[in-house]
């Protein structure tokens, strides 16, 4: 049985509207972009980029035994346990 789909709409400025013009299946493109963004959201802040005071306190404690370093392979910033 196929899941019932719902329509979700959002406002887009003229720049975004123009960027989406010509994409063959905009709905599929937008769904894929949203799912990708959700899959890559920070598990701590859930993609907001802002920690609550309690989260900040926990992160500060976490960083006493971990460091932020650049990965030599991919050049991204990663957590590393201090040994």
Secondary structure, 3 states (H helix, E strand, C coil): CCCCCCCCCCCCCHHHHHHHCCCCCHHHHHHHHHHHHHHCCCCCCCCCCCCCHHHHHHHHHHCCCEEEEECCCCCCEEEEECC
